[in-house]
Amino acid sequence: MKQSRRMSLIEAATNVAVGYVLAVVTQIAVFPWFGIEATLDEHLAIGIAFVGVSLARGYLFRRLFERLGKRSSGGDTSMYESSKGS
């Protein structure tokens, strides 16, 4: 099954959004164990600092594995697909 670039981006964005919420909740629970005090705004800022990196990482790895899958299953034809008529 092939996944479009748009769906790759939607999947990665969903993964990042869920991860962001879990990270903030985890920070709120774990930081006090280490004597780190942070306001909710600080927790949100810490989490958002990693959102762009996480989104890019998820998208790029998805595209990389999509490309590797094409190569292992008969060749990469992506440069030819755009020139084909529909």
PAMAR-946450 format. One line per 2 residues: for each residue x, y, z of N, C-alpha, C, O. Coordinates in steps of 0.05 Angstrom, whole numbers, plus 5000, padded with zeros to 4 digits. Layout:
PAMAR-946450
X,Y,Z,X,Y,Z,X,Y,Z,X,Y,Z ~ ...
END
This chain:
PAMAR-946450
5017,4977,5000,5000,5000,5000,5018,5025,5000,5037,5027,5015 ~ 5011,5043,4983,5027,5068,4980,5013,5090,4996,4989,5093,4995
5029,5106,5010,5018,5128,5025,5027,5154,5011,5050,5157,5004 ~ 5008,5172,5006,5014,5197,4993,5031,5215,5012,5031,5210,5036
5043,5235,5001,5059,5254,5017,5040,5268,5036,5048,5273,5059 ~ 5017,5275,5027,4997,5289,5044,4990,5272,5068,4989,5282,5091
4984,5247,5064,4977,5229,5086,5001,5224,5104,4997,5221,5128 ~ 5025,5224,5093,5049,5222,5110,5051,5245,5129,5057,5242,5152
5045,5269,5118,5046,5293,5135,5024,5293,5156,5029,5300,5179 ~ 5000,5284,5149,4978,5283,5168,4984,5263,5190,4980,5268,5213
4995,5240,5182,5003,5219,5202,5024,5230,5221,5022,5227,5245 ~ 5045,5243,5210,5066,5254,5226,5056,5276,5245,5064,5277,5268
5038,5293,5235,5027,5315,5251,5011,5303,5274,5012,5314,5296 ~ 4995,5283,5269,4979,5270,5290,4997,5258,5311,4992,5261,5335
5017,5244,5302,5036,5232,5320,5049,5253,5338,5052,5249,5362 ~ 5057,5276,5326,5070,5297,5341,5051,5310,5361,5058,5315,5384
5026,5314,5353,5006,5327,5371,5001,5309,5395,5000,5319,5418 ~ 4997,5283,5391,4993,5265,5413,5018,5264,5430,5016,5264,5455
5041,5263,5418,5066,5262,5433,5070,5287,5449,5080,5286,5472 ~ 5062,5310,5438,5064,5336,5452,5048,5336,5478,5058,5343,5499
5023,5327,5476,5006,5326,5499,5017,5307,5520,5019,5313,5544 ~ 5026,5283,5511,5038,5264,5530,5063,5275,5543,5068,5270,5566
5080,5289,5527,5105,5300,5538,5099,5321,5559,5112,5321,5580 ~ 5080,5339,5554,5073,5359,5574,5063,5347,5600,5071,5354,5622
5045,5327,5597,5034,5314,5621,5057,5299,5636,5058,5300,5660 ~ 5074,5286,5621,5097,5272,5633,5115,5292,5648,5124,5287,5670
5121,5315,5635,5138,5335,5647,5126,5344,5674,5140,5347,5694 ~ 5100,5349,5673,5086,5359,5697,5089,5338,5720,5092,5345,5743
5087,5312,5713,5089,5291,5733,5118,5286,5742,5123,5281,5765 ~ 5137,5287,5723,5164,5278,5729,5183,5300,5739,5200,5295,5756
5180,5324,5729,5198,5346,5737,5201,5349,5767,5223,5352,5777 ~ 5179,5348,5782,5181,5351,5811,5199,5330,5824,5212,5335,5844
5200,5306,5813,5217,5285,5824,5247,5293,5823,5263,5283,5839 ~ 5254,5310,5804,5281,5319,5801,5286,5347,5812,5307,5359,5807
5266,5357,5826,5268,5384,5838,5266,5407,5817,5275,5429,5823 ~ 5255,5401,5794,5252,5421,5774,5224,5433,5776,5204,5419,5774
5223,5459,5780,5197,5472,5782,5192,5488,5756,5210,5503,5747 ~ 5169,5485,5744,5162,5499,5720,5133,5505,5720,5116,5490,5730
5126,5528,5709,5098,5536,5706,5086,5521,5682,5100,5510,5666 ~ 5060,5522,5680,5047,5509,5657,5056,5522,5631,5062,5508,5612
5059,5548,5631,5069,5562,5607,5097,5552,5599,5103,5548,5576 ~ 5114,5547,5619,5141,5537,5614,5140,5509,5604,5155,5502,5585
5123,5492,5615,5120,5465,5605,5111,5465,5575,5121,5450,5559 ~ 5091,5482,5569,5082,5484,5542,5103,5494,5523,5106,5484,5500
5119,5513,5532,5141,5524,5515,5163,5503,5511,5173,5500,5489 ~ 5169,5488,5531,5189,5466,5528,5179,5446,5508,5194,5437,5491
5154,5438,5510,5143,5419,5492,5142,5429,5463,5149,5414,5444 ~ 5134,5454,5459,5132,5466,5432,5159,5469,5419,5161,5469,5394
5180,5472,5435,5207,5475,5424,5215,5450,5407,5231,5453,5389 ~ 5204,5427,5414,5211,5403,5399,5190,5395,5378,5195,5375,5363
5168,5408,5376,5147,5401,5357,5157,5401,5328,5153,5382,5313 ~ 5169,5423,5320,5179,5425,5292,5199,5404,5285,5197,5392,5263
5217,5399,5303,5238,5378,5298,5224,5351,5296,5231,5335,5279 ~ 5206,5345,5314,5193,5320,5314,5175,5316,5289,5175,5294,5278
5161,5336,5281,5145,5335,5257,5163,5329,5232,5156,5312,5216 ~ 5184,5344,5230,5202,5340,5207,5214,5312,5208,5216,5299,5187
5223,5303,5231,5235,5276,5233,5215,5255,5225,5222,5237,5209 ~ 5191,5256,5235,5171,5236,5228,5164,5236,5198,5163,5214,5186
5161,5259,5186,5155,5261,5158,5179,5251,5141,5175,5235,5122 ~ 5203,5259,5147,5226,5251,5131,5232,5221,5133,5238,5209,5113
5229,5210,5157,5232,5181,5159,5211,5166,5144,5217,5145,5131 ~ 5186,5175,5145,5165,5162,5130,5171,5163,5100,5168,5142,5087
5180,5186,5090,5186,5188,5062,5210,5170,5055,5211,5158,5034 ~ 5231,5170,5072,5254,5153,5068,5246,5124,5065,5255,5110,5047
5230,5114,5084,5222,5086,5083,5204,5080,5060,5204,5058,5049 ~ 5188,5100,5052,5171,5096,5028,5189,5092,5003,5185,5075,4987
5210,5109,5001,5229,5107,4979,5245,5080,4980,5248,5067,4960 ~ 5254,5073,5004,5268,5047,5007,5250,5024,4999,5260,5004,4987
5225,5025,5006,5206,5004,4999,5203,5002,4969,5200,4980,4959 ~ 5202,5024,4955,5200,5024,4926,5224,5010,4913,5222,4994,4895
5248,5017,4923,5272,5006,4912,5274,4976,4916,5282,4961,4898 ~ 5266,4966,4940,5267,4938,4945,5245,4922,4931,5247,4897,4929
5225,4936,4922,5203,4921,4909,5201,4926,4879,5180,4924,4867 ~ 5224,4932,4867,5223,4934,4838,5233,4960,4827,5229,4966,4803
5245,4977,4842,5257,5001,4831,5241,5026,4838,5217,5025,4843 ~ 5256,5048,4839,5245,5074,4845,5236,5087,4819,5253,5093,4802
5210,5090,4815,5199,5102,4790,5188,5129,4795,5174,5140,4778 ~ 5194,5142,4818,5182,5167,4825,5188,5189,4805,5171,5206,4800
5212,5189,4793,5218,5211,4774,5203,5207,4748,5201,5226,4732 ~ 5193,5183,4742,5178,5178,4718,5148,5182,4721,5134,5187,4702
5138,5179,4745,5110,5180,4751,5098,5208,4744,5076,5210,4734 ~ 5114,5229,4749,5103,5256,4744,5101,5262,4714,5086,5280,4706
5115,5247,4697,5114,5252,4668,5093,5235,4654,5088,5239,4630 ~ 5082,5216,4668,5061,5199,4656,5035,5213,4655,5028,5228,4673
5020,5209,4634,4993,5221,4632,4974,5204,4647,4977,5180,4649 ~ 4952,5216,4657,4933,5201,4673,4909,5194,4656,4890,5182,4666
END
